[in-house]
Amino acid sequence: MKCSVQNKIVDCRHLTLTFIPSYLPVHATSIDLSRNSIQIVRGFTFQDFKNITELNLCYNLIQSIDKNAFHGLHRLQSLHQEHNFLQVLPIGMFDNLNCLQHLWINRNKLQNHQDVQMKETSKILSLRTFSFDIHQDFKFPSKWSTLSNLTHLGIFPRSAKVQFNKEMFAHIKIIPIMSLYLDVVPSISEDFFYHFPKLDSITLDLGGSLPTNPINEVFRSFGVFQSRNMTNIKIENSRFSNAFTLNHNKMKYLSTICLKRLTLHNLYIKSLGLYALQKFSDESKCLEFLQISKNIILGQEGSPLLILHNFKKMKVFKLIDNNRFLRCKRSAPGYINAILPKTLEELYIENNINDDLPSIMFNNSLNFRVLSLKDNKIWSCKGILKGGLMLEYFDMSGWTCTQLSMNLLYGFPNLKTLKASGSLLGQGFENSANEGSFLSKTLRIRAINLSSNKITTVPKGFFMHKFEQLSLLNMSHNNLTIFPKFHSSVKTLILIDLTFNSITHFVDTDINQIEKLGEVDLLLKGNPFQCSCKTLQFLKWLSKSKQVLDILGVKCVTDTASRTFMLEIISDLKQFEISCRTKFWLPFSVSLTSIIILAMILIVIFFRYKYAFEYFLLRLKMNMKNYQELRQEYTYDAFISYSHTDVEWVKQFHDKLSSMGFELCLDAKDFIAGNSIAENVINAIDSSRKVIFIITHNFLKSNWGSYEIEMTRMHAFQKGRKDMVIIVVKDEIEVNEMPDVMKEMWFKIICIQWPNDDNLPYNTEDIFYDKMKISLKQKEETTRNLVI
C-alpha cells in the first residue's frame, strides 16, 4: 500500500510503515507520516525535499532522530513529533530551520532537566507555537527568553504532582504569550497567571484521571485578570466524582474580566446557581459567546434562558448535552415568551429538553440567524415557532414528530437551511391534515435535510411551492419509491440525495421531472434498483445521464436475483437490450402461434358443429324470451320440411294427410310473423310429434333443408326423440346421395319411398299413404315437452 498524493500533499497515515519511504515525490510541500510504526529517522532523509513546509511524524514509535535528519528543510514551518518515544533531542537537530514556526514535542520520553536540549529549542528564533512536557518542579528556562515570537504555548504535565505556580514561569513575562493550553491541572496557585501579561486565550484541561478537583483553584486563579480584556477562557474535562455546583463564589472571578468567550465543557456541573448566573449576566459587559456543554445539570435546563437577555453583547449561546442521565419526561408550559439579547445571532439548545414542544415566541430577534434544537427529546411537535423573522438556519433533527403542526415553521419566512434528520416526520405527515403545506411559509429556503424520517410517500404538494433558491435536498435513508415532484419554478437545485431508499427504477414521469430541473446532480446508491427488461428505459436514460455522481457505487438486482454494479449493465447496454428482445419475441411468437392454432381449431369445430352452436343459441334466446316447457300433447302431428320448389306436390301431400285427420305444420300457414325463420323452425319442431322431410333433388340443393335436418337432429338428441323423423323420398335418390347428417341418422329414422313409374306394382299411392298413416299414428315411448 502506497502513500496517496494529491497536488503537492502526501498522505502516508495508517500504513504500518516501519521506515520513511524513499519513493516520496520531492516536489511535495506537506508530508504526513503519522500513525505508523517508524522507529528511527536517519540523517539527510529529507535533504531532497526543498519545498516542504509541514512534516508530521506524530504517533509513531520513534526512539531516535539523527542530528542531520532535517537537513535541507529550509522552508519547514510546522513539525509534529508528539506521541513518540524520544529520550533526547540531538544537538544541532534544529540548526538552519530558520522558518520553523510550530513545534510539537510533547508526549515523548524526554528526560527531566535536559538543559542542553532546552538550549536546542532556544535556537528556533522564529518559533510561534511550542508544545512540550514538564515534570515536577519544572522552571521555565531563562534561555527561552530568546523566543521573542512565541505566542502559543502548550504545556503537558507528566506527573500528578506538578503544581502550577507563579515561580514556575518567572522568566516568561518577557515573551508575548497570548494563548496557553494546560493539558492537565493537578494544582494551580491564585497568582499563576501573574507572569502572562499579554495572555488572551486560556484552555484548561483539568484531567479526567485526577483524584481531586482543582476547580475552585482554577476560578480563583482568574482573579489576576481583573479589568483585563480577554478573548477566550475554556475549562474542560473533569471526572464524575468531582461534580460541583456553579455558584457565585466561582463565577465572581469571571465577572470582572472583559471576556468575550467562555466554555464550560464536560466538567460534571450538577447545578447552576441562578443568582450566580444573574450576577454574571449583569456584570459581564463583554461576553459574546457562552457554552455550557456535556454536564449533568438536572432540572435546570431553563435557568440560563431566564437570564439570557441580560447579556448585552451575547452573540452565541450554547446549552448542549447537559442531561446525559435524564430519563423522565417533564411538563412544560404550552406557550413560552423567549426574550433574547438584541445582539444574539446563534442559539443552540441541544439534548437538553425532554418534553412536548410548546409554542415559542422569540422577542428581540432582529439579529437572530441560527437556532439549533437538535437531539432534544421532543415527544410532540404540535407547537408553533414565531418571531424568527430573520432566522436562516433551523435544526430540529432527532425529534419525535409523530404529532406535527403544519404551522411549525410559520414564524421563519427567511429560513434558508432546514435540518430535520431522524425526526419521524414520515409518521407526522401521515397523522396530519394538509401536510403538503409544511414548507409553504419558507419559500426562500436553500437547503433541506429530511433524511432518516421513515418517509414512504412525499406528501402531495410538499415541494410544489415556488422555491426559487432551493439548491440542496437530502432525503436519504427513507422509504421513497418514486422521485419527488417539484414546482416548475424550481430551477436552482444543485444536488438531490436519494441514497438508501426503496426506489427500483425511474418511470418516464420521474425522468421528465429530473430533466425539467436542469443540471441537478443525484446521489442514488443504496436503492434496490432493478436491472431487467421492464426497466430498460430507465437503464437507457442512466447510460446517457451524467447527473448520477455516485454511479460507481450504485448496484442493481438482475432477473437472476443476483446483485451487480449498475455500471456493468449500462456499459454493455446494447447486448442487454438484444437479450430483452429475445426474451420478448420468443414468448410472444409462441403465444401468437398458440393463439392462431387455437383459433383455427375453434373455427374448424365451429364449422363442424355450427348447427349445434346455433341450436343452443336459439334455445338460449327462446328461454330469455320466457318460453316455458309444458308437459302436454303436441300441437301438430307432424312438421313438414320441404323445398319451396316442390310446393305444389307438398300441398297435395299436406291435404291428403289432413283429410286423414292429421294436424300438420306447414310454414306457409303456421309460421308466426315477426319471428325469424330459425325461431319458427325450432318452434315447429318442438310443437310436432314427428318431422317429415320431403327429399327431392331440389331439397338436397336447399340450404334451409340441411339447416332443418340439423336442427331436428339436435332436438332429437337433446330430448331423446330418436324416432321422430320420417323421410319421404319422392325422387329417385340413392342413399349415398343423402346429406351426411341424414346418413348418420339413417338407421334411426322411418323412410317411405314415393311410388315412381318403375316401382313394383304393389308400391302404389294408396300403400304409400297407408304407411304414412301408420308412421304418424305411432306413439313415442315418453311424453315430450312442448315449447310455446
C-alpha positions in Angstrom: 0.0 0.0 0.0 1.5 3.3 -1.1 1.0 6.9 0.1 -1.6 9.0 -1.6 -0.6 12.1 -3.4 -3.0 15.0 -4.1 -1.5 18.1 -5.7 1.7 18.5 -3.5 0.2 17.0 -0.3 1.5 13.5 0.5 -0.7 11.3 2.9 1.1 8.3 4.4 -1.1 7.8 7.5 -2.1 4.4 8.9 0.1 2.3 6.5 2.0 0.5 9.3 5.3 1.9 7.9 8.5 0.9 9.8 10.7 3.3 7.8 10.3 6.5 5.8 9.7 5.6 2.1 12.2 6.7 -0.5 9.7 7.0 -3.3 8.0 10.2 -2.0 7.7 13.0 -4.5 10.4 15.6 -4.0 8.1 18.4 -5.1 5.8 17.8 -2.0 5.0 20.7 0.3 3.4 18.6 3.0 4.2 15.0 4.1 2.1 13.3 6.8 3.7 10.1 8.2 1.7 10.0 11.4 0.2 6.8 13.0 2.7 4.4 11.6 5.5 2.3 13.3 8.6 4.3 12.3 11.3 3.9 14.9 14.3 5.9 13.5 14.7 9.0 11.4 18.0 8.8 9.6 20.3 11.7 8.7 19.6 13.5 5.4 16.3 11.7 5.0 14.6 14.8 3.7 17.5 16.7 2.1 15.9 16.5 -1.4 12.6 17.9 -0.2 13.3 21.6 -0.6 9.7 22.7 -0.7 8.3 21.1 2.5 6.5 23.4 4.8 4.8 20.8 7.0 6.1 17.5 8.3 4.1 15.2 10.6 5.8 12.4 12.4 3.4 12.1 15.4 2.0 8.8 16.8 4.9 6.6 15.7 7.5 4.5 17.6 10.4 7.0 17.1 13.1 6.4 19.6 15.9 8.4 18.0 16.4 11.1 15.4 19.8 11.7 13.8 21.4 15.1 14.1 21.0 15.8 10.3 17.6 14.2 9.9 16.0 17.6 8.9 18.9 18.8 6.8 17.8 20.8 3.8 14.3 21.7 5.1 14.9 25.4 4.9 11.2 26.2 4.3 9.8 24.0 7.0 7.2 25.8 9.1 5.4 23.1 11.1 7.0 20.0 12.7 4.9 17.4 14.6 6.9 15.0 16.8 4.5 14.4 19.6 3.4 11.0 20.9 6.7 9.1 20.2 9.4 7.6 22.4 12.2 10.2 22.1 14.5 10.3 25.1 16.9 13.0 23.9 17.0 15.8 21.3 20.3 15.6 19.3 22.4 18.7 19.5 22.1 20.6 16.2 18.8 18.9 15.0 17.1 22.3 14.7 20.0 24.1 13.0 19.2 26.0 9.9 15.4 25.5 10.4 15.1 29.3 10.1 11.4 29.2 9.1 10.1 26.8 11.7 7.2 28.4 13.5 5.3 25.5 15.0 6.8 22.7 17.0 5.1 19.9 19.0 7.4 17.6 21.0 5.0 16.7 23.8 4.1 13.1 24.9 7.7 11.7 24.5 10.1 10.2 26.9 12.4 13.2 27.2 14.5 13.2 30.4 13.9 15.8 33.1 16.2 18.8 33.4 17.8 18.4 30.0 19.4 21.8 29.9 21.3 21.0 26.7 18.0 20.0 25.0 16.3 23.2 26.2 19.2 25.1 24.6 18.5 23.4 21.3 14.9 24.7 21.2 16.0 28.2 22.2 17.8 28.4 18.8 14.5 28.4 16.9 14.1 32.2 16.9 11.1 32.0 14.5 9.1 29.8 16.8 5.5 30.9 17.4 3.8 27.7 18.7 5.5 25.3 21.1 4.1 22.2 23.0 6.2 20.3 25.4 6.2 18.0 28.5 7.0 19.2 32.0 7.9 17.3 35.2 7.6 18.1 38.9 9.5 21.2 39.9 9.7 22.4 36.3 11.1 26.0 35.9 10.8 28.0 32.7 14.4 28.2 31.4 15.9 31.6 31.1 17.5 30.5 27.8 14.0 30.6 26.2 13.9 34.3 26.6 15.3 34.4 23.0 11.9 33.1 21.7 10.6 36.6 21.2 8.0 35.5 18.7 6.5 32.7 20.8 2.8 33.4 21.3 1.2 29.9 21.7 2.3 27.6 24.5 1.1 24.1 25.2 2.2 22.5 28.5 1.7 18.8 29.2 2.5 17.7 32.8 3.9 14.2 33.1 3.2 14.0 36.8 0.1 14.4 39.0 2.5 16.2 41.5 3.0 19.2 39.1 2.0 22.4 40.8 1.4 25.4 38.5 2.6 28.5 40.5 4.0 31.9 39.9 7.6 31.0 40.2 7.4 28.3 37.5 7.2 30.9 34.7 9.1 33.7 36.3 11.2 34.2 33.1 8.3 34.1 30.7 6.9 37.6 31.2 9.2 39.0 28.6 7.7 36.6 26.0 4.4 37.7 24.4 2.5 34.5 25.2 -1.1 35.1 24.1 -2.5 31.6 24.1 -1.9 29.0 26.8 -3.0 25.4 26.9 -2.6 23.3 30.1 -3.2 19.6 29.4 -3.6 18.6 33.0 -4.0 20.8 36.0 -3.3 18.9 39.3 -2.9 22.2 41.2 -2.8 25.9 40.4 -2.0 28.9 42.5 -4.0 32.1 42.6 -1.1 34.1 41.2 -0.1 31.6 38.5 -1.0 33.8 35.6 0.8 36.8 37.0 3.7 36.5 34.6 1.5 36.3 31.5 0.7 40.0 30.9 -0.4 39.5 27.3 -2.4 36.3 27.7 -5.6 36.5 25.7 -6.8 32.9 25.5 -6.7 30.0 28.1 -7.7 26.4 27.7 -7.5 24.3 30.8 -8.0 20.5 30.5 -8.4 19.6 34.2 -7.7 15.9 33.5 -10.3 13.2 33.9 -8.0 11.0 36.0 -7.2 13.4 38.8 -8.5 12.2 42.2 -9.4 15.7 43.4 -11.0 18.6 41.5 -8.9 21.8 41.3 -12.0 23.8 40.0 -12.0 26.2 42.9 -8.3 26.9 42.5 -8.9 27.4 38.7 -11.6 30.0 39.2 -9.5 31.9 41.9 -6.5 32.0 39.5 -8.6 34.1 37.1 -8.5 36.9 39.7 -5.3 38.3 38.3 -7.1 39.1 35.1 -9.4 41.6 36.8 -10.2 44.5 34.4 -8.3 42.8 31.6 -9.6 42.3 28.1 -9.5 38.6 27.1 -10.9 36.7 24.1 -11.3 33.2 25.4 -11.4 31.0 28.6 -12.2 27.3 28.2 -12.3 24.9 31.0 -13.0 21.2 30.2 -12.8 17.6 31.2 -13.2 16.6 34.8 -14.4 13.4 36.3 -17.8 12.4 37.7 -16.8 12.1 41.3 -15.6 15.7 41.1 -19.1 17.1 40.3 -19.8 20.6 41.6 -22.3 23.5 41.6 -21.5 26.5 39.5 -22.1 29.2 42.2 -21.3 32.8 42.8 -18.1 32.0 44.6 -16.7 30.7 41.4 -18.3 33.0 38.8 -17.4 36.2 40.6 -13.8 35.9 39.3 -15.0 35.9 35.7 -17.4 38.8 36.2 -14.6 41.4 36.5 -12.9 40.3 33.2 -14.0 41.8 29.9 -14.2 38.3 28.5 -15.7 37.5 25.0 -15.8 33.7 25.0 -16.5 31.3 27.9 -16.7 27.5 27.6 -17.5 25.1 30.4 -17.3 21.7 28.9 -17.6 18.2 30.4 -17.0 19.4 33.9 -19.8 17.5 35.6 -21.6 20.7 36.7 -24.5 19.3 38.6 -26.3 22.6 39.2 -26.4 26.2 38.0 -26.8 28.8 40.6 -29.5 31.2 39.3 -28.1 34.0 41.5 -24.6 33.4 40.2 -25.8 33.5 36.6 -27.9 36.6 37.3 -24.9 38.4 38.7 -22.6 37.2 36.0 -25.0 38.3 33.2 -25.4 41.7 34.8 -21.7 42.3 35.4 -20.2 40.7 32.3 -20.3 43.5 29.8 -18.3 41.9 27.1 -19.4 38.3 26.8 -20.3 37.3 23.2 -20.0 33.5 23.4 -21.2 31.2 26.2 -21.1 27.4 26.0 -22.2 25.1 28.8 -22.0 21.6 27.4 -21.9 17.9 28.4 -22.6 18.3 32.1 -25.1 16.7 34.4 -27.4 19.7 35.1 -30.7 18.1 36.1 -34.0 20.0 36.2 -32.4 23.4 35.4 -32.1 23.5 31.6 -34.2 26.6 31.5 -32.2 28.6 34.1 -29.7 30.1 31.6 -32.6 31.1 29.3 -34.2 33.1 32.1 -31.3 35.5 32.3 -30.1 35.2 28.7 -31.5 38.6 27.8 -29.2 40.3 30.4 -26.1 39.6 28.4 -26.0 42.8 26.4 -23.5 41.7 23.8 -24.2 38.0 23.6 -24.0 36.7 20.1 -23.8 32.9 20.5 -25.3 30.8 23.3 -24.8 27.0 23.5 -26.5 24.8 26.1 -25.6 21.3 24.8 -25.9 17.8 26.1 -26.3 18.6 29.8 -28.9 15.9 30.5 -26.8 12.8 30.0 -28.6 11.0 32.8 -32.1 12.4 32.2 -34.8 9.8 31.7 -38.2 11.2 32.7 -40.4 13.4 30.7 -41.1 16.9 32.1 -44.1 19.1 31.9 -43.5 22.4 30.0 -45.9 25.3 29.6 -47.9 25.4 26.4 -46.5 28.8 25.4 -43.1 30.4 26.1 -42.3 34.1 25.5 -38.5 33.9 25.0 -36.7 37.3 25.4 -33.4 37.3 23.6 -30.4 39.7 23.8 -30.8 42.1 20.9 -27.3 41.1 19.7 -28.0 37.3 19.7 -27.2 35.6 16.4 -27.0 31.9 17.3 -28.8 29.8 19.9 -28.0 26.2 20.5 -30.1 24.2 22.9 -29.3 20.6 22.1 -30.0 17.4 24.0 -31.4 19.3 27.0 -35.2 19.1 26.6 -37.4 16.2 27.4 -41.0 17.3 26.7 -43.6 18.2 24.1 -42.8 21.3 22.0 -44.6 24.4 23.3 -45.4 27.3 21.1 -42.5 29.8 21.4 -42.4 33.5 20.6 -38.9 34.9 20.1 -38.5 38.6 21.0 -35.6 40.9 20.1 -34.8 38.7 17.2 -33.6 41.1 14.5 -30.1 39.6 14.5 -31.2 36.1 15.3 -29.9 33.9 12.4 -29.3 30.3 13.8 -31.4 28.1 16.0 -30.4 24.5 16.8 -32.8 22.4 18.9 -31.5 19.0 17.6 -31.3 15.8 19.7 -33.8 17.1 22.2 -36.5 14.6 23.3 -39.4 16.4 21.7 -42.3 14.0 22.1 -44.9 16.0 20.2 -44.2 18.7 17.5 -47.6 20.4 17.7 -46.2 23.8 18.8 -45.6 26.8 16.6 -42.3 28.8 16.5 -42.8 32.5 15.9 -40.8 35.7 15.9 -37.7 34.4 13.9 -38.3 36.8 11.1 -34.6 36.9 10.1 -33.8 33.3 11.1 -31.8 31.5 8.4 -30.8 28.1 10.0 -33.0 25.8 12.0 -32.1 22.3 13.2 -34.9 20.0 14.6 -33.1 16.7 14.0 -33.7 13.8 16.4 -37.2 14.9 17.4 -40.2 12.6 17.7 -42.8 14.2 15.4 -45.5 11.6 15.2 -47.8 14.5 16.1 -46.9 17.5 13.9 -48.2 21.1 13.4 -48.2 22.2 9.8 -47.6 25.7 11.1 -44.4 24.7 13.0 -42.2 26.9 10.8 -44.7 29.7 10.4 -42.5 32.3 12.0 -39.4 31.6 9.9 -40.2 33.3 6.5 -36.5 33.8 5.6 -35.3 30.3 6.6 -32.5 29.1 4.3 -31.4 25.8 5.9 -33.7 23.3 7.5 -32.3 20.2 9.1 -34.8 17.6 10.3 -32.9 14.3 10.2 -34.3 11.4 12.2 -37.4 13.2 13.4 -40.1 10.7 12.4 -41.7 13.2 10.0 -43.0 10.4 7.9 -45.4 9.4 10.6 -46.1 13.0 11.4 -47.2 13.7 7.8 -49.5 10.6 7.8 -51.2 11.7 11.0 -51.7 15.3 9.9 -54.1 17.1 7.6 -52.9 19.4 4.8 -49.3 18.0 5.2 -48.3 19.4 1.9 -48.2 22.9 3.4 -45.4 22.2 5.9 -42.9 24.3 3.9 -45.3 26.7 2.4 -44.1 29.7 4.5 -40.4 29.1 3.8 -40.1 30.0 0.2 -36.6 31.3 0.4 -35.2 28.1 1.7 -32.0 26.8 0.1 -31.1 23.5 1.8 -33.4 20.9 3.2 -32.4 17.7 5.1 -35.2 15.2 5.7 -33.0 12.1 5.9 -33.9 9.1 8.1 -37.6 10.1 8.7 -39.3 6.9 7.5 -41.0 8.8 4.7 -42.7 6.4 2.4 -44.6 8.9 0.2 -43.8 12.6 -0.2 -47.0 14.5 0.8 -49.0 15.8 -2.1 -47.8 19.3 -2.9 -44.9 19.2 -0.5 -42.3 20.6 -2.9 -44.9 22.2 -5.2 -44.2 25.6 -3.9 -42.1 28.4 -5.6 -38.7 27.6 -4.0 -36.7 29.9 -6.3 -33.5 29.4 -4.3 -33.6 25.7 -3.3 -30.3 24.1 -4.1 -29.8 21.1 -1.8 -32.2 18.4 -0.9 -31.3 15.4 1.3 -34.0 12.7 1.5 -31.6 9.8 2.1 -32.4 6.8 4.3 -36.2 6.9 3.9 -38.6 4.5 2.1 -39.3 6.5 -1.1 -40.2 4.6 -4.2 -40.6 7.4 -6.7 -38.9 10.7 -7.5 -40.4 13.8 -5.7 -42.4 16.3 -7.7 -41.3 19.9 -7.8 -42.9 23.2 -8.9 -42.0 24.3 -12.4 -40.2 27.4 -10.9 -37.6 25.3 -9.1 -34.5 25.7 -11.3 -31.7 26.2 -8.8 -31.4 22.6 -7.4 -27.7 21.5 -7.4 -27.9 18.2 -5.6 -30.6 15.7 -4.6 -29.6 12.9 -2.2 -31.9 9.9 -2.5 -29.5 7.3 -1.2 -30.8 4.3 0.7 -34.4 4.5 -0.2 -36.7 1.9 -1.9 -36.5 3.1 -5.5 -36.4 0.2 -8.1 -36.3 2.4 -11.2 -37.5 5.8 -12.5 -40.6 5.8 -14.7 -41.0 8.2 -17.6 -42.7 10.8 -15.4 -39.7 10.7 -13.0 -37.2 11.1 -15.8 -39.2 14.0 -17.2 -39.2 15.7 -13.8 -35.4 15.3 -13.5 -34.9 16.8 -16.9 -37.1 19.8 -16.1 -35.0 20.5 -13.0 -32.0 21.2 -15.3 -28.4 20.2 -14.4 -29.2 18.8 -11.0 -26.8 16.1 -9.6 -28.2 13.0 -8.0 -27.0 10.5 -5.3 -28.7 7.2 -5.7 -26.6 4.3 -4.1 -28.2 2.0 -1.6 -31.5 1.7 -3.5 -32.8 -1.7 -4.7 -32.7 -0.9 -8.4 -33.9 -3.5 -10.8 -31.9 -4.3 -14.0 -34.5 -6.1 -16.0 -36.2 -5.7 -19.4 -39.1 -3.9 -17.6 -36.7 -1.1 -16.5 -34.9 -0.9 -19.9 -36.0 2.7 -20.5 -34.6 3.7 -17.1 -31.3 2.0 -17.9 -31.0 3.8 -21.2 -31.6 7.1 -19.5 -29.0 6.2 -16.9 -26.4 5.3 -19.5 -26.7 8.7 -21.1 -27.1 10.8 -18.0 -24.1 12.5 -16.4 -26.1 13.5 -13.3 -25.6 10.5 -11.0 -22.5 11.3 -9.1 -22.2 8.0 -7.2 -22.9 5.8 -10.2 -19.8 3.7 -9.4 -21.4 2.6 -6.1 -24.9 2.0 -7.5 -26.0 -1.6 -7.6 -29.0 -3.4 -9.0 -30.7 -6.8 -8.9 -30.9 -8.7 -12.2 -33.6 -11.2 -13.4 -31.5 -14.0 -11.9 -31.7 -12.3 -8.4 -28.0 -11.5 -8.4 -26.7 -8.1 -7.3 -24.3 -6.4 -9.6 -22.9 -2.9 -10.2 -25.2 -0.8 -12.4 -22.2 0.4 -14.4 -21.6 -3.2 -15.6 -25.1 -3.3 -17.1 -25.2 0.1 -18.8 -21.6 -0.3 -20.1 -22.9 -3.2 -22.3 -26.5 -2.0 -22.7 -26.8 -3.0 -26.4 -26.2 -6.6 -25.6 -28.6 -6.4 -22.7 -31.3 -4.8 -25.0 -30.8 -7.6 -27.5 -31.3 -10.2 -24.8 -34.5 -8.4 -23.8 -35.8 -8.5 -27.3 -35.1 -12.3 -27.5 -36.9 -12.8 -24.2 -39.8 -10.8 -25.5 -40.2 -12.2 -29.1 -39.8 -15.8 -28.2 -42.7 -16.0 -25.7 -44.6 -13.6 -28.0 -44.1 -15.8 -31.0 -45.1 -18.9 -29.1 -48.1 -17.2 -27.7 -49.2 -15.9 -31.1 -48.7 -19.3 -32.7 -50.7 -20.9 -29.9 -53.5 -18.3 -30.4 -53.6 -18.9 -34.2 -53.7 -22.7 -33.7 -56.4 -22.4 -31.1 -58.4 -20.1 -33.3 -58.1 -22.5 -36.2 -59.2 -25.4 -34.1 -62.2 -23.3 -32.8 -63.1 -22.3 -36.4 -63.0 -26.0 -37.5 -65.1 -27.0 -34.5 -67.5 -24.2 -35.2 -68.0 -25.1 -38.8 -68.2 -28.8 -37.9 -70.8 -28.1 -35.3 -72.1 -24.8 -36.4 -75.7 -26.1 -36.3 -75.3 -27.4 -32.8 -74.0 -23.9 -31.7 -76.9 -22.2 -33.5 -79.4 -24.6 -31.9 -78.2 -23.9 -28.4 -78.1 -20.2 -29.1 -81.6 -20.3 -30.3 -82.6 -22.3 -27.3 -80.9 -19.7 -25.0 -82.7 -16.9 -26.9 -86.1 -18.5 -26.6 -85.5 -19.2 -22.8 -84.6 -15.5 -22.4 -88.0 -14.7 -24.1 -89.7 -16.6 -21.3 -90.6 -19.7 -23.3 -91.8 -22.3 -20.9 -91.7 -26.0 -21.2 -95.1 -27.7 -20.5 -95.8 -31.4 -20.3 -98.8 -31.8 -22.7 -99.9 -33.2 -26.1 -98.2 -31.9 -29.3 -99.9 -29.1 -31.3 -99.1 -30.9 -34.6 -98.8 -34.5 -35.6 -96.0 -33.6 -37.9 -94.0 -30.7 -39.2 -93.3 -30.9 -43.0 -89.9 -29.7 -44.2 -89.5 -29.3 -47.9 -88.1 -27.3 -50.8 -90.3 -24.5 -51.9 -89.7 -25.6 -55.5 -91.8 -28.6 -54.7 -94.6 -26.6 -53.1 -97.4 -27.9 -55.4 -96.7 -31.5 -54.6 -96.2 -30.8 -50.9 -99.6 -29.0 -50.9 -101.3 -32.1 -52.3 -99.4 -34.3 -49.8 -100.5 -32.0 -46.9 -104.1 -32.0 -48.0 -104.2 -35.8 -48.3 -102.8 -36.3 -44.8 -105.1 -33.6 -43.4 -108.1 -35.4 -44.9 -107.0 -38.5 -42.9 -107.4 -36.5 -39.7 -103.8 -35.4 -39.1 -102.9 -31.9 -37.9 -99.8 -30.8 -39.9 -97.5 -27.8 -39.5 -96.6 -26.1 -42.7 -94.5 -22.9 -42.9 -96.9 -21.1 -45.3 -99.8 -21.3 -42.8 -98.3 -21.9 -39.4 -95.1 -19.9 -39.0 -95.5 -16.8 -36.8 -95.0 -13.5 -38.5 -92.3 -11.3 -36.8 -90.2 -14.3 -35.6 -87.1 -15.3 -37.5 -87.2 -18.4 -39.7 -84.8 -20.1 -37.4 -87.0 -19.5 -34.4 -90.1 -20.6 -36.3 -88.3 -23.8 -37.3 -87.3 -24.6 -33.7 -90.8 -23.8 -32.5 -92.3 -26.0 -35.2 -90.1 -29.0 -34.4 -90.9 -28.6 -30.7 -94.6 -28.4 -31.3 -94.7 -31.5 -33.6 -94.7 -35.2 -32.7 -93.0 -36.0 -36.0 -90.9 -34.2 -38.6 -91.5 -35.2 -42.2 -88.7 -34.4 -44.7 -89.7 -34.4 -48.4 -86.5 -35.5 -50.0 -86.2 -34.3 -53.6 -83.3 -33.1 -55.8 -84.5 -29.6 -55.1 -84.4 -30.3 -51.3 -80.9 -31.6 -51.4 -79.8 -28.3 -53.1 -81.6 -26.2 -50.5 -79.6 -24.7 -47.6 -82.7 -24.4 -45.4 -83.3 -28.2 -45.9 -79.9 -29.0 -44.5 -80.5 -26.5 -41.7 -83.8 -28.0 -40.7 -82.3 -31.5 -40.7 -79.5 -30.3 -38.3 -82.0 -28.6 -36.0 -84.1 -31.7 -35.9 -81.2 -33.9 -35.2 -80.1 -31.6 -32.3 -83.6 -31.6 -30.9 -83.9 -35.4 -31.2 -80.6 -35.8 -29.4 -81.3 -33.3 -26.6 -84.9 -34.5 -26.0 -84.3 -38.2 -26.6 -86.8 -38.4 -29.5 -84.8 -40.6 -31.9 -88.0 -41.9 -33.6 -89.5 -38.6 -34.5 -88.0 -38.3 -38.1 -89.9 -39.5 -41.2 -88.3 -39.3 -44.6 -90.3 -39.3 -47.8 -88.1 -40.0 -50.8 -90.0 -38.5 -53.7 -87.4 -38.5 -56.4 -85.1 -41.3 -57.4 -82.3 -40.7 -55.0 -79.8 -43.2 -53.7 -78.8 -43.4 -50.0 -75.3 -42.2 -50.8 -76.7 -39.0 -52.3 -78.3 -38.1 -49.0 -76.8 -35.4 -46.8 -74.1 -36.6 -44.4 -76.2 -35.8 -41.3 -79.1 -37.8 -42.9 -76.8 -40.8 -43.5 -75.7 -40.6 -39.8 -79.4 -40.9 -38.8 -80.4 -43.4 -41.5 -80.9 -46.4 -39.2 -82.9 -44.4 -36.7 -85.5 -42.9 -39.0 -88.6 -44.0 -40.8 -88.0 -43.9 -44.6 -91.0 -44.1 -47.0 -90.5 -44.2 -50.8 -92.9 -42.3 -53.0 -94.2 -44.6 -55.8 -92.5 -43.9 -59.2 -93.2 -45.4 -62.6 -90.6 -48.1 -62.2 -91.7 -49.2 -58.8 -93.1 -52.6 -58.1 -96.9 -52.9 -58.8 -97.8 -53.2 -55.1 -96.0 -49.9 -54.3 -98.9 -47.5 -55.0 -100.0 -44.2 -53.7 -102.6 -45.9 -51.5 -100.0 -48.1 -50.0 -97.7 -45.0 -49.5 -100.4 -43.1 -47.6 -101.2 -46.2 -45.6 -97.5 -46.3 -44.5 -97.7 -42.6 -43.7 -100.8 -43.1 -41.6 -99.2 -45.9 -39.6 -96.0 -43.9 -39.1 -97.8 -40.8 -37.9 -100.0 -42.7 -35.5 -97.0 -44.4 -33.9 -96.6 -43.1 -30.3 -93.4 -42.1 -28.7 -92.2 -44.0 -25.7 -92.2 -41.0 -23.4 -94.2 -37.8 -23.3 -92.3 -34.8 -24.7 -92.2 -31.2 -23.7 -93.7 -28.6 -25.9 -92.1 -25.2 -26.1 -94.7 -22.5 -26.7 
